Amino acid sequence: MACNYHRAWRHGTALQVSMPTLGENARYNGYVAWCLRRKRGYLVGIAFVDEQTLFRARMSEQVCQITHYCHLHEPQAEQRQIEALAQQWVEQHAAEFSHDRVHQAFMRPALD
């Protein structure tokens, strides 16, 4: 997983990724796999401590992506419209979050 951050992180630094919009329990232990300087801050690659943690983090990311997609397309949408948009996102992107994809990502060595 990668995220934007305002400062650099040293390779191998232990950290905890949190997704506050999903609640207090959306926290995942990992470490910095790589860090790239961007025009505005840094893009930080995060590797997780085990495959289950990676899978849970990716599922949480998927919820965030669906929510963002719905707000982007119908900011004032009613529940029925939101459910239709969420289904549309799932049909277009769910394969990227499959267990097999997560397993492949976990088995791939982290970049130095």
Order of alpha helices (4+ residues) and beta strands (2+ residues): beta-beta-beta-beta-alpha-alpha-alpha
